[in-house]
Amino acid sequence: MPDLLLYLSTAGLWLALAGLAWRAARPAVAAGPAHGPDVRIENLLVPVALVLHAMLLYRGIVVSEGLNLGVANAVSLLVWLTALIYWLAGLAYRSLSPMQGLMAPIALVAVVLQGVVPSRHVVTYTAEPLFTMHFAIAMLAYALVIVATLHALVMLAEEKWLHRGVLPPFLKALPPLMEMEALLFRILLAAFILLTLTVVTGVFFSELLFGKPFAFSHKNVFAMLSWLIFGGLLAGHHLRGWRGKTAVRWTLAGFFMLLLAYVGSKFVLEIILKR
């Protein structure tokens, strides 16, 4: 499949899924049968979109010199991983299936970004097993942080609408707020464990490649701040019973730090400084 056709097919599928999600969220449609044709179409289209997106990522990232981890490719990869996690979660917990509709427009933006933003940052030491392990753990950790952030934002919206005494169809289809909160802390714990492993493997990889275990760079400092924020939130929840809006604010702060660490540093170097 030519790259242009693959690109257009992937973007078209995510656009169709975003449209289906918007249509299903309308009260007139949402009040209809629970297992209407739109649900069956979405269940078919999501895995196809994920496969095509994965093919697009492979063609954009895997180059002869190593891996092209430019900012557009990195963002698209993280969004794809997040969409994959939500799809798998939807298979295990049907009540989380509406979150796939929330991911569709985000995935569409990521695919468009990958196609229109020329970015090239080739990593040439991909043959190192330690780098492969570090990179895989880091990407999964960052994707789980994105999942937790979206989860926290949905919780914030759910609480806001509950105070109004009514829930939109999208929020009504999700689990109750208390269940969403319990799930948030499970996601945060998994993300924190993976972030810890990312820091540990990063120290060993830095020692192997650069001869020093930790460099006080922009990326590393913000990554450590994010790790401390998520660790503090989990400790506060366990010891002080932090929850609700406090948990949401800490989650958003940790995500923002991680965004500055990874995507922010890439954006400044590649787009602004042209390095």
Secondary structure, DSSP 8 states (H G I E B T S, - for coil): --HHHHHHHHHHHHHHHHHHHHHHTSHHHHTS-TT-HHHHHHHHHHHHHHHHHHHHHHHHHEETTEEE--HHHHHHHHHHHHHHHHHHHHHH-GGGTHHHHHHHHHHHHHHHHHHHS----EE--TT-HHHHHHHHHHHHHHHHHHHHHHHHHHHHHHHHHHHTT---HHHHTS--HHHHHHHHHHHHHHHHHHHHHHHHHHHHHHHHHHSSS----HHHHHHHHHHHHHHHHHHHHHHH---THHHHHHHHHHHHHHHIIIIIHHHIIIIIS--
